[in-house]
Amino acid sequence: MPIFRLLLVALAALTATVIAFPRSVPNGIGHLGSLAETFLPWLALAVPVLLGLAWWRRSMVGALAALVPTAAWLAQFGGHLLPRGDQPHHLVAVQHNVSDENADPAGTARKLIAARPDVIGLEELVPAARPTWDAALGVEYPYRTVHGTVGLWSRYPLAEAALVDIRPHGVGPDWNRGLRAVARTPQGDIAIYVAHLPSVRIGLEGFDSVRRDESASRLGAVLAAEPVDRILLLGDLNSTVDDRGLRPVASLMAAPPRDFAFSWPARVPLARIDQILTRGMTVTKIRSLPRTGSDHLPIAADIRL
């Protein structure tokens, strides 16, 4: 077989392997495994490239080889394309990183309220905008708690509101990005967490997620010790639930149905790094909401208790 055909077959096999078995990508060098898991659905873009190269060289073998990653992608993500009807639910939750540069918090609040959620978790709240958020959300959501740059607004009374320390090593005490409160709903108590994990960076040394991973471990330890049976986690976790760096959190919580409800970046959404995760409850539907003044899209979820 000519070298070009061998190359096409090898690339197709490699792409299919990563799609089907992303954990096979090692994380020791530049956290490449986490990077692949974060943007895993977009490996589908390799298929038209392979087909284009096969057409250019008139290689039937190369074209057939491109069907292998196609099949792997459909097995992993094909279900995302199927329509999902509304299912019975008891609670609607919204998660949104509102951006510390948001010039229209009042307009953002109106778009969140339009989804008619019962609870709203927000990140990147700045002190100057707090009065605006309180005024815009306070009528519909009279119960709220804010700690540092994260906040929770609720239709239901909140108890036991407290800061949750998820600071990675070396970060000062003014870095407060986690909270916990217990919502007294008609169906019983729910422990609600709002968290904003550290950002990751992609540079010459690869995918830098060390601080994010450490913060995820601290959050996971808190969730593991939670005494309330029902837990709702709203947060900008700065990665997808497939990223092995979030395993300390994701292993304790139930992920929502797989869907292409991406949240970041708002202009061209590539991944859902804003998460609504549950324990003792079931997310029946998850969706992206219309764009606001943030660089993230809001995420809404229907939850069955």
N, C-alpha and C positions, 0 to 999 in steps of 0.2 A: 504494500500500500504506500503510495507517495507520502512524503513527509507532511505535506499540507493537510491531507486527509487525516493522518494520524493526529495532527495538532487539533483539528476541529473536533475529532472524536474525544480526545483527551479533555479539551475545554468543556465540551458538553457534559462529559461524565463528572468533571470536577464541579460544575455548576449544579448539576442534579444532586450530587452528594451533599453539597452545602445546604441546598434547599431542604432536602429530606432529613438531613442529620446535622443541623447547625452546631450541635454540641461537639462535633468532630473537629471544629476549627479551634486550635489551641488559643488560650488566652494569655499565655506567658510572654508573648512578644507583642507589645503595644496594645494589649487587650483587643486583639483582632476578632476574637470570638464574640465579645460583647458588641463590637461594631457591626459584625455580620448579622447578629440577632436583632439589632435595632432596626436595620433597614432591610430585613430579609425579604419582604414581598417584592422589593424593587429589583431583585435578581432576575425577575422575569424579563427585564430589559436586555439581558444577555441573549435571549432567544432570537429576537429580530436581528441582532448583530451576527449570530451564528448562521442564520438563514441567509443574510446578505452576503456573508463570506462564501457560503456554499453556492449561492447563485452566481457570484463573481467567478468562481473557479469551476462552475458547472459540475458540482460534486453532489451526486445523489446520496452518497454515503454520509456526507456532511449534513445534508438536509434531514435525513432520517435520524441522525444523531441528535439534532436539535429537538426532536420530539421527546427525548428522554427528560431533559429539564422541564419541558412543557408539562409532561405527565406528573413529574414531581411537584411542580407548582400547583397544578389543579388539585392534587391530592391534599396539599397543605392548605390552600387558600380558595379553592373552588367554591366551597360552601359559603364564603363571604358574598358571593355574587347572587345567591338565592334570596328572593324577597322574604321578609319576615313580617308577619302580621302582628298586630297588637295582642298582648296577652294580659290576663288579669294581674294587677299589681296594687300595692298598698302605698307606695312611697315613690316620689320622684326626687332625684338628687341632681344637683348641678355642681360641676367643678370647673374653676376658671382661674388661671394665672392672669390677672388683670393688667399686669405690666406697671412698673413704677414710673413709666413715661406716658401713661395713658392720659390724654388730654381731655377726655370726655367720660369721666366716671359715671355721671348721671345717665348718659345715653347707654353706656354699657349695662348699668343696672336695669334699665327698662328692657333691654333685650334678654337679660337673664330672667326677669319676672315673666316675660312673655311665654316662657317654657312652662310656667306654672309649677315650679318645683316646691317641695316641702322644706328642703334644706339646701343651703348654698355654701360651698366652701371656696374661699378666695385666698390667693397668694399675691405677694408683692404689693401689699397695702402700704401706702406711705402716710405719715401723720397728717400732712397737709390736706389729703383727700378724705380723711376719716369723716369729717362732718357731712360731706357730700354723700358718702356711702350710707351713713346712718339715716340721713334724710330721705334718700331714694329707696332704701330697703325697709326702713323702720315700720312703715304702716302695714305692709304685707307680712313682714317677718319681725315681730316685736321682740323676739328673744335672740340675743347675739352675744358672742364673746370674741375678743380679739387679743392675741398675744404676739407681740413683735410685729412681723409682717404677714401673719396669717390670721384669718378670721372665719367665723361660722355664724350664719344667720339662719333662723329656724322659725317655722310656724308653731312649733311645740316648745314647751318650757324646757330649759336647759339647766342641768344640775352638775355639780362636781367639776365645773370648768377649771382647767389648769393648764399651765405650760408643760409641754413635753420636750425634754432636752434631747435633741438628736444631733448635737454639734459634733463634727469630726474633730480629731486631735488638733490642737493648736489654734482653734477658733475661739475668739473672745466671748464673754458673757452677753454682749449686746447682739449677738447673732441668734435670734429666736425665730425658728421656722416650724414649730410644731405645737399643736394643742390637742386637748382631749376634753370632751364634754359628754354628758349623758342626756339624750333627748327622751322626754317622757311622752311617747306616742300612744295613741289609743290601742295599739297592738302590743304595747309593752316597751320596756327600756331598750335603747340602742346606744352603744358607746360609739361616738363619732370622733374620728381623728381627722385633722387637717394638717398636711405636711408638705414641705417644699424642700426636696433634697438638693444638694449642691449641683451646680452645672457641671457638665463634662466638656472636654475640649478635644478637638481633633487637630493634631499638629505633626511635626516631623517625627516625633517619637511614638506616634500612633494615637490611640483612643485613651485619653487620660480620664479615668473614672475612679481614681483611688479615694478621693474625698466623698464622692457620691456613694461608693460601695460601703465605706465606713459608716456613713450616716444611715444607709439602709440597714446595716447590721444593728445599729442602735435602735432604730425604729422597730425592727423585727423582734428584738428582745422585749420591748415594751408591749407589743401586740401579743406575744406569747404569754405574758403574765396578766393579760386583761381578764378580769373576773366576770364581766358581762358576756352572756352567750352570743348576743348579736352585735357585730362590729361592722361599721361602715368607715372605710378609709377614702377620703377625698384628697387628692394631692397632685402636684406637679412633681413627679418622681424622676424626671429627666431621663426617661428611657421607656421602652416597651416592656410588657410583662414577660416577653421572651428572653430578655437580656439576663444572663446568668448573674450579673451583678446585683439584681433585685431579688435573687432567690431567698434571702432571709425574710423578705416581706411576702413575696408571691407564694412561697411554699405554705404560708399560714392562711392565705386568703383565697377566695374563689374568684377567678377571673371572669369577666363578662363574656358573652358570646363573641366569638371571633367576628370581626367586622372591619371594614375600611373606614371607620370613624376616626380619621386622623385629626390631630389638634395643632401640630407645629411643623413648619412655620405657617402663620395664618395666610400669607400670600399664596404659597404653594405647599399645602400640607403634605408631609412626607411620612410622618409617624405619629402614633398616639403616645405622647409622653406624659399626658395628663390622664390620671387614672381614677376610676371609681371601682373599688374592690370591696368585697363583702365576706363576712363569715357568719354562718347561721341564717343567711338570707340568700336570695337568688336574683341576680340581675337578668331580667327577661329581655331587655332591649337597651342598646346604647347608641347614641347618635351625636354628631357634631352639630352645634348651633351656629347661626349666622355670625359673621365676623363683627368684632367690636373694635374699640380703640387699642387693643392689645396685639402683640405679636403671636399670641396663642388664640386658638378657637376655643370657645366653651364646649364642654362635654356634658350631656345629660343622660341619665339612666333611669329606667323604670325598674323598681325593685319589689319583689314579692316576698313578704314576710312569712 
